[in-house]
Amino acid sequence: RLSADNEIQAIKTSGIGLYELLPPVVFVSGIAFFMGCFISLGAAPLGNRSFKDMVFQMAYTKPDMGIRERIFCEPFPGVTFYVNSFSAKDRTMRDIFLADRRDPSMTNSIVAKEGRIFADPKSKKITVHLQDGTVFTTDKNLETARTIKFSTYDLIVGTEDLMPALSSRRLDPNEMFLQDLVQKLKTTPRNDPRYNDMAMELMEKFSIPFAVFLMGMIGAPLGAQIRAGGRFAGIVISLLIFGIYY
């Protein structure tokens, strides 16, 4: 903007060079760099970890949160629900159709009049308690089938079914702090797919804040020099610089 309004030209005419204008740019860019480091090294891993913990906690406190009336939904991987009515007051489902496809060798289709979902934090299991219904079981090739009527039926969903990464609570690379990443990289074999993910995450922790610093250091002199072409030229040059840095 200073360049477009000829302010840079006026400053140069008064005897002030471009290098004398850079200290404030360096100062502001440095602050942005340290703020970026604070976010990438501390705030982002803490936020990602807290989010995963919150999702895990919600799975136990309100496991039926994903249930919607008259809509096919899959609150648990491999388990599809369809309920005609759902009472938010007593958390009761009525007129239920459920398809359990977690076992690759067979499919269980369940029809029940009523049901509720309970969570047990101690055993890390979620129980779908169904009443007055029928289970239709077929194998993968549809060669055999059987029908079972029940007054009560419990379908167990373990944490390994709910979210595999959280059953053992193995942290993802974006949840790890700097020291965690360095430690894991030392102990993880290079042929492990997680090694590349952690190495990329480690590089991004510094490359992204450094890009913020470079944006100021490169942008200030370029903005002072380039006026021909206006905003379009600035966008083209910015994309070229981004591509080279990437």
RABELQUI-V811024 format. One record per residue. RES is the residue in three letters. SS is DSSP state (A for helix, B for strand, O for the rest). Layout:
res=RES ss=SS
res=RES ss=SS
This chain:
res=ARG ss=O
res=LEU ss=O
res=SER ss=O
res=ALA ss=O
res=ASP ss=O
res=ASN ss=O
res=GLU ss=A
res=ILE ss=A
res=GLN ss=A
res=ALA ss=A
res=ILE ss=A
res=LYS ss=A
res=THR ss=A
res=SER ss=O
res=GLY ss=O
res=ILE ss=O
res=GLY ss=O
res=LEU ss=A
res=TYR ss=A
res=GLU ss=A
res=LEU ss=A
res=LEU ss=A
res=PRO ss=A
res=PRO ss=A
res=VAL ss=A
res=VAL ss=A
res=PHE ss=A
res=VAL ss=A
res=SER ss=A
res=GLY ss=A
res=ILE ss=A
res=ALA ss=A
res=PHE ss=A
res=PHE ss=A
res=MET ss=A
res=GLY ss=A
res=CYS ss=A
res=PHE ss=A
res=ILE ss=A
res=SER ss=A
res=LEU ss=A
res=GLY ss=A
res=ALA ss=A
res=ALA ss=A
res=PRO ss=A
res=LEU ss=A
res=GLY ss=A
res=ASN ss=A
res=ARG ss=A
res=SER ss=A
res=PHE ss=A
res=LYS ss=A
res=ASP ss=A
res=MET ss=A
res=VAL ss=A
res=PHE ss=A
res=GLN ss=A
res=MET ss=A
res=ALA ss=A
res=TYR ss=A
res=THR ss=A
res=LYS ss=O
res=PRO ss=O
res=ASP ss=O
res=MET ss=O
res=GLY ss=O
res=ILE ss=O
res=ARG ss=O
res=GLU ss=B
res=ARG ss=O
res=ILE ss=O
res=PHE ss=O
res=CYS ss=B
res=GLU ss=B
res=PRO ss=B
res=PHE ss=B
res=PRO ss=O
res=GLY ss=O
res=VAL ss=B
res=THR ss=B
res=PHE ss=B
res=TYR ss=B
res=VAL ss=B
res=ASN ss=B
res=SER ss=B
res=PHE ss=B
res=SER ss=B
res=ALA ss=O
res=LYS ss=O
res=ASP ss=O
res=ARG ss=O
res=THR ss=B
res=MET ss=B
res=ARG ss=B
res=ASP ss=B
res=ILE ss=B
res=PHE ss=B
res=LEU ss=B
res=ALA ss=B
res=ASP ss=B
res=ARG ss=O
res=ARG ss=O
res=ASP ss=O
res=PRO ss=O
res=SER ss=O
res=MET ss=B
res=THR ss=B
res=ASN ss=B
res=SER ss=B
res=ILE ss=B
res=VAL ss=B
res=ALA ss=B
res=LYS ss=B
res=GLU ss=B
res=GLY ss=B
res=ARG ss=B
res=ILE ss=B
res=PHE ss=B
res=ALA ss=B
res=ASP ss=B
res=PRO ss=O
res=LYS ss=O
res=SER ss=O
res=LYS ss=O
res=LYS ss=B
res=ILE ss=B
res=THR ss=B
res=VAL ss=B
res=HIS ss=B
res=LEU ss=B
res=GLN ss=B
res=ASP ss=B
res=GLY ss=B
res=THR ss=B
res=VAL ss=B
res=PHE ss=B
res=THR ss=B
res=THR ss=B
res=ASP ss=B
res=LYS ss=O
res=ASN ss=O
res=LEU ss=O
res=GLU ss=O
res=THR ss=O
res=ALA ss=B
res=ARG ss=B
res=THR ss=B
res=ILE ss=B
res=LYS ss=B
res=PHE ss=B
res=SER ss=B
res=THR ss=B
res=TYR ss=B
res=ASP ss=B
res=LEU ss=B
res=ILE ss=B
res=VAL ss=B
res=GLY ss=B
res=THR ss=A
res=GLU ss=A
res=ASP ss=A
res=LEU ss=A
res=MET ss=O
res=PRO ss=A
res=ALA ss=A
res=LEU ss=A
res=SER ss=A
res=SER ss=O
res=ARG ss=O
res=ARG ss=O
res=LEU ss=O
res=ASP ss=O
res=PRO ss=A
res=ASN ss=A
res=GLU ss=A
res=MET ss=O
res=PHE ss=O
res=LEU ss=A
res=GLN ss=A
res=ASP ss=A
res=LEU ss=A
res=VAL ss=A
res=GLN ss=A
res=LYS ss=A
res=LEU ss=A
res=LYS ss=A
res=THR ss=A
res=THR ss=O
res=PRO ss=O
res=ARG ss=O
res=ASN ss=O
res=ASP ss=O
res=PRO ss=A
res=ARG ss=A
res=TYR ss=A
res=ASN ss=A
res=ASP ss=A
res=MET ss=A
res=ALA ss=A
res=MET ss=A
res=GLU ss=A
res=LEU ss=A
res=MET ss=A
res=GLU ss=A
res=LYS ss=A
res=PHE ss=A
res=SER ss=A
res=ILE ss=A
res=PRO ss=A
res=PHE ss=A
res=ALA ss=A
res=VAL ss=A
res=PHE ss=A
res=LEU ss=A
res=MET ss=A
res=GLY ss=A
res=MET ss=A
res=ILE ss=A
res=GLY ss=A
res=ALA ss=A
res=PRO ss=A
res=LEU ss=A
res=GLY ss=A
res=ALA ss=A
res=GLN ss=A
res=ILE ss=O
res=ARG ss=O
res=ALA ss=O
res=GLY ss=O
res=GLY ss=A
res=ARG ss=A
res=PHE ss=A
res=ALA ss=A
res=GLY ss=A
res=ILE ss=A
res=VAL ss=A
res=ILE ss=A
res=SER ss=A
res=LEU ss=A
res=LEU ss=A
res=ILE ss=A
res=PHE ss=A
res=GLY ss=A
res=ILE ss=A
res=TYR ss=A
res=TYR ss=O
